[in-house]
């Protein structure tokens, strides 16, 4: 998901008539279509309601592809308005989306049918209505996607997962453009300095791994970044090259569900909520995990813009599969990071729900000064070894 998804097009309706115009010139309320600001507000409220009720709702997005001159695109979009409006229920909410470049519809209260049957019925109904009115050459230009909440995460097309369900957060990020620029500058400077200063440590760790176990020095793992965009996370390999991933998957599933008790840490006797005595770890790997040295290669992820120095930890896909609905907000609020608020406030001594709450607290109270304070507290948290494994 990129900020370009909510690009500004400054569209003007070719047939606005005498109706009150919206921010970009479209007739506000024409054919019962909400202006974008009101549509985003309605979508945000529906999403928050679904987070509590866990009832499925669907967002449809209609746009014209491939890109055409603005007048032609606007004309075709305008043609679809009465067709779409006549094909949906009075309780469904239609409105402009993505700076008026797309038409959105929120379908709620969909009954007890399965997700696939609901999507199939919606797609068939909208498509049939459009085909009955639009010429074939225009129908080919109309592109429709459906996004389900809370079921879908990687919905939509590559590079555009989940963002259509969180337009309010994307708009908030746009409003924080200057602050985000400062944060990115700190990331670039901090990651570069860390890699330069820690070069001897990086070399020593790489040699130790190579001399003590078979396999590559680096461990590459698919992680989920902001807005559900996957990326390859880099770590020093701390486990045997051949191992059983189900050990961690089973533990994480029970941890997130709250079905495990804390375990005493062998180092300091304090309670931790993390897999201890992991048989997959090499002797060197256990030492690296203890001091978080296995995470040093993630400074390269920071330089690539996939991570930040400070933010929530990026989950692996099987963790995301067992997230509760509200857990997912930690991945849309801010970019994932190497360290974060929960890492300096107990690390693995916290329950998973408490970790997520701290991540959300960080997102809502973020400031440059908060990042600096977390970064300054991180070395002590690492060296103390409390909650680390």
N, C-alpha and C positions, 0 to 999 in steps of 0.2 A: 504494500500500500504506500503510495507516495502522495505528497501534498498536491501534486498535479491533478489528482482525481477531482479535487474541488477547485479547478482552475476558474479564473474569472473570464467570462466571455462577453460581458456587456451586451447581451442580446436585446433586440427590440422586436416586439411582435409585429408581424406584417399586417395584422388585422385587429388592432387593439380596439377600434371603434371608440365609443364614448365611455367605456368602462374605466374605473379608476385603475391607473397603471401601478404595477409593482416596482420594486427597486430597479429592475433592469428593463422596464418598459412593457412587460407582459401584463395583460389585463388582470388586475387583482380580483380573484373570485370568478373569472370567466368559466362557464360550464361547471361551476362548483369546484374549481381547482384552487387550492390554497397558495398564497405567495410562499416563497421558500422559507422565510423566517418562521412562519406559522407551521409549515409542514415539518421543519426540523424540530420545533417544540413539541408537536404532536408525536413524532417518532421517538423523541427522548422520553416522554411520559409513558408511551406504550412499552418501551424497553424496560424502564424501571418497574412498571407494573408486572411485566413478564418475569423479571428477576425474582419477584416475590411469589407470584402464582405459578411460575414454571409452565404457563400455558403458551402454546405455540402461536406465533403470529408470523406473517410473511410480508416482506417488502418487495414489490415489483419495481423494476427500473426499466424504463423504455427510452431509448435514444436512437439517433439516426447514424448509421454507419454505411460506408466509410465517411469520413468528414467531407462535407460539402460546403460550398459558399453559404454564408450565414443566412441569406434570404431564402435559399432553397431549403435549408435545414429547418428554419423556423416555419416555413410554409407547411412542410410535411408534419412537423410536430403539432402545428395548429390543427391540421386535418385530423390527427389522431385523438384530439381532446374530446369531442362529443362521442366518438366511438367508444373510447375507454370509459367515459363517465356513464354511458348508457349500459355498459356491460358489468358494472360493479354494483354492490348493494349500497343503500343509502347510508349504512353504518360504516362503510369503508371510507378511508380518507385519501384523497388524491391531492397532489401538490407538486410544485416545481422543486427540482433537486439539482445539486451540483451547479450552482450559479445559473440556473435556468437552462442548462444544457441537456437536461433529462427530465422526464416525467416520472414521478414516483407514486405508488399506491400502497397504503398500509391495509392489509387484510387481517383483521382480528376476529376473535370469537369464531373459530373455524370448526368447532365441534370436536368429536372424539375420533375422527378418522385418522389413519396413519399419515405420516409426513409425505410419503410418496404418492398416495392417493390424492391428498390435498393439492400437492404441487401439480400433479397431472391434470386434475380437474380445472384448476385456475389457468394453467397454460393453454389447455384446450379451449376454454371459453373465450379468453382474450384473443387468442390466435384466430379462432373462427370468426369472431366479430370483425377483426381487422381485415381478414381475407375477403369477407363478404362486401367490403366497401373499397378497399385500396386496390389499385391496379397491381399486377404481379411485379412490375419493375419497382414500384414504391414499397411493396411489402418486403422485397429483398433487402431494402435499406433499413428497415425497422428491426432493431436488435433489442430483445427482451431478456432480462435475467431475473431470477427469483432468489431471495436471500431469506433463510429461515432463522428465527430467533426463538428459543435459545439453542436449538439443535445444531445449526451450522456454525462452523468456525472458518474453515477454508472454502467458504462458498464463493461463487463468482469466478472470475478469471484470474490467471496468474498475475500477481502483483496487485490485486484488488480484493483480497479477502477481508471480510468483516467491516471494512471501513464504511460501507454504505449503511451499516446499522449504527454507526457512531459519528454521524456528521457533526454533532455538537462538540465532540472532543477534537475533531479535526479543525473546526473553526476556532476553538480555543487555542490550539497550537499555532494557527496562523496569527492570532492576535498577540501571541507571545513571541513573535518572530525575532525581535531584538534580544530578548532573554535567551531564546534558544540558540541564537548566534553566539552569545557569550558562553553558554554552556558548551557548545561545540568547540569554541576556541580553547576553553579549559581542557576539554578532552584531548584535543590534538597536542597541546603543549604538554600536558601531564603524561600522556602515553609515550610521546617521543622522549621526554626526559627520563621516564622510567626505563625504557628499553636501553637507552644509552648508559645510564648509571648501573643498571642491573645486568649488563652484558656479561661480566664474569660469572655471575650466578647462573644465567641462562646457559652458558657454555658448560659450567660444572654440572648442572642438573642433566643436561643432554648426555654428557659423557657417562655419568653415573647410571642413567637408564640403559644406555647402550651396552655397558659392561656387565650389568647384573641380570639382564633378562632379554629374551628374544622378542623381536618385534620392533615396530617403528618408534621413534622418539616422541613424535606428536600423535595425539589421539584426536581424530576429527569426528565430531558428532553433530547430527542435525538438531538444531534448537529452534524454538519459536520466538520470534522477535515482536516488536510493536505492531499492532494491527494484524497479528497472525502471520506475518511474513517470515518464512523459514530462512535460516542461514546456517552455515557451517561454523560451529564453535570450535576453537582450538584450545587444547590443553596438553600439558605434558602427560604422557602415558603413565598412569600409576597402577594399572592392573596388568595381569598376564594377558598376552595377546589373544589367547583363546580362553573365553570365560562364559559363564552363564548369565546373560542379561536379565533373566527372569527373577534372579535373586533381588535385584534392585527394583524391578517393576512391581513385584509382589509387595515389597516393603513400602514403596511409595503409595501404592493403591490403598494399603491399610492405613498409612500415615495420614493421607488426605481425608480419608473417611473417618478419621478419629478412632480407629479400632485397635490402636496399639498403646501400650503404656511406655513411659519413658524408661530409658536404660541408664544404669550408672556408668559414668565415664571412667575408663581405667586410669586416666591421667590424673584427674583431680577429684573423682568421686561424686561430682555433681551430675544431676539428671540431664540427659540429653534425649532429643527426639531425632535420632539419626542412626543409620545402620552401623553398628559397631562390629568389630571382629569380622570384617568382610573377607571371605576366603579368596576373593578375586584379586586382592591387593598384593603387590610385591613388597618386600621389606623396604625398598627405597620408596615405593609408592606410598606406603603408610606414613613415612616421614614427610614426603611432599604434601600429602593431604593435611597433616597436622599443622604445617605452617602455611598452607594455601599456596605453596610454590607451584603446584600443578596448574594453577590458573594464570600464571604469568604470560603465556602466549596470547591470552585474550586481549592484551594491549594492541595486538595487530587487528583484532576485531573492532577495537575502538577506533583505530586509524581508518579502517574501512567504513566507518559510520554505522556498523551493525549493532554496536553496543556503545554505552557511555561508561565513564569511570564510575558513576553513581547511578543506581537504579535497581529495580527488581531483578532477581536471577532469572535467566531465560530457561523455561522448562523444555524437557524433551517431549516429543509428541505423545508418548503414552501417559505422561503426567497430565497433559491437557485433556485427554480423553476422560479422566475421572474427576476433573475440576467440577465443583459446584458452579452454578451460573454466576454468582457474584465473585468467585475467584478470578474469573477471566478479566475482570476490570483492571487487574494489575498489569495486564499485557497491552491494554489500549491506552492507559493513562499516560505512561511515559516509556521511553526506550529502556531496554534491559541494561543492567550494569554489572561491573565486576564486584563492587561493594555496595552496601545500601544501609538503610536505617536499621533493619532487623539484624544485619550482620554485626553492628556495633552495639546492639541492645540485647545480647543474649545468644546470638547465633543459633545453634541447634538445640539450645535449652528451651526454645519456644515451640508451642504447638503450631501446626501448619496454619490454622485459622488466624492465630495471633501474628504470624509472619506476614500473611496477606494484609491484615489490618494495618500493620506498620508500613507496608508498601503503599497502600492507599493513602495513608496519612502523609507519607513523603510526597506523593503526587499532588495532593491538595494544598500542601504548605510549602512547596518547593521554592527555593530561592538560591541564588549563587552562594550566599553565606551558609545556607544549610549544607550545600554540597561540600564546601570547604571544611565545615565542622566534621562532617562524616569522614572525609578523607584524612583529616588530622587524627581522628579517633581510630581509624582502621589499623594502623601498625600496632597499637596497644592491644586491640582485640585479637589480632593474629598472633602476636608474640605471647599473650597470656594463655592461649590455647583453650580458652573456656568454650565448651560446646563444639569444638572442632574435631572432625574425624575424617 
